[in-house]
């Protein structure tokens, strides 16, 4: 998860090293960052809720979660909100 001042582009240089050790690598732009488009329509949710929706959509049962700066806060919120 990228910092508040960034986007998924933040991970561009780290991705090859993760892939080199056999890990699938997923980086996305959190709501309001990078290439996301935010509208007033729809229910509001937290960044942790957005991540839970993404994990369900991608059918991820187990994964390593990594975040930096504000992304680390989202990772902690996610871990506490969705302990499964």
N, C-alpha and C positions, 0 to 999 in steps of 0.2 A: 504494500500500500504506500503510495507516494506521499510526500509532505504536502502541506497546504499550499505551498508556493509552487507546486509542480504538477506533473501529470504522469501518465504511464511511461512517457518518454524518459523519465528519471531512471528507469531500470535498463535502458538500452545497452549499457556497457557491462552490466552484471549478467544479463540473460545468457550469453554464450557459456559462461562458466557453470551456471546451473545445468544447462543442457548437456555440457560435457560430462558431468557426473551422472547423467541418466535421469534427471528430473524434468518433468513437464513444467513449463513455466507459463504462468498466466499473470499478466498485468493489465489493469483496466483503469480508465479515468473515473475517479469518483465523481459523484453528482456535482455539477458546477465547475468542474475542472476539465482541462484538455479539450477534447472534442465533444463533450457531452452537451446536450441541449436541455435546458431546464425550462419547463413551462409551469404555470400556476395550476394547471389541471391535474387532477389525481390526488390521491391521499399523500400526505407528507409522511416521511419515514426518516429514520436515522441512517447514517452511513453503515452501521452494523446491520440494519434491516436490509439495506440494498445489497450488501455482501451476502447475506443469507439467501436472498432471492437468486443471486448469481450462482451460488453453490448448488442450489436446488435445480436451477436451469441446466447447469453443466453436469448434474448428477455426481457431484463430488462427495464421497463418503468420508474420506480421510485426506488431509493435506497439511502441508506446512504453511504457516501464515507468517508473513514478514512485513513489517511496516517501519517507516522512519519518520521521526518528528510527529506531526499530526496524524500520519498514517499509523504510527505506533499506538496512539490513543484509540483509533478506530479498531485496531487489532485487539487491544485489551477489552474494549467494549464488546466486540464480537465474541471473544472467548468467554466473557462473563454472562452475556445474554443468551448465547447458544452453546452451552457446554458439551453438547453431543459432538 
